[in-house]
Amino acid sequence: MISATEREIVSLLKKNDKKAISLLYDYYSDALYGVISKIITDEDLAQDVLQESFVKIWKNSKKYDASKARLFTWIYRIAYNSAIDKVRSIKNKSGNEVQIETSSVYKITSNELNQDVLDIKKHLKSLDEKYQIVLNALFFEGMTQQEASDELDIPLGTIKSRLKIGLRELRKIYHP
């Protein structure tokens, strides 16, 4: 059964009346914050996600369909998904960041560079294209084997085989 308050909020949302967001916040912010804080333990970040959730609710208010879900269920899903998205985003960012302090890239001297392999891109072009594509993705674009498989739409086993064969062919060039 839909309450009078919920009916009023839905009506205001459909009219793009800003009073709707105020009512939503008053009636549902504590419950939504509870949902978010179970996923995100950092209080400040949870507050940010709550605010982002209300922005999404406001922007998507025209999409709400009372015949498909109650208002609370709809806004709950938005808040829940926003929290999950934030966690994933943080994990992706932290996993892809370069740790300059532990990197040895800036510590290489010219004496440490193997002058024999500086022309590797030239020799790579002598290989079959299928090996070039895989080696280029893995070594020059920095992809993992799984990422290369996904990006190039090639099965992971094929990526591994082409890597092995491509490296074997390059080894023949450098160590005839």
Secondary structure, DSSP 8 states (H G I E B T S, - for coil): ---HHHHHHHHHHHTT-THHHHHHHHHHHHHHHHHHHHH---HHHHHHHHHHHHHHHHHTGGG--TTTS-HHHHHHHHHHHHHHHHHHHHHHHHHH---GGG--GGG--TTTS-GGGTTHHHHHTTS-HHHHHHHIIIIIS---HHHHHHHHT--HHHHHHHHHHHHHHHHHHH--
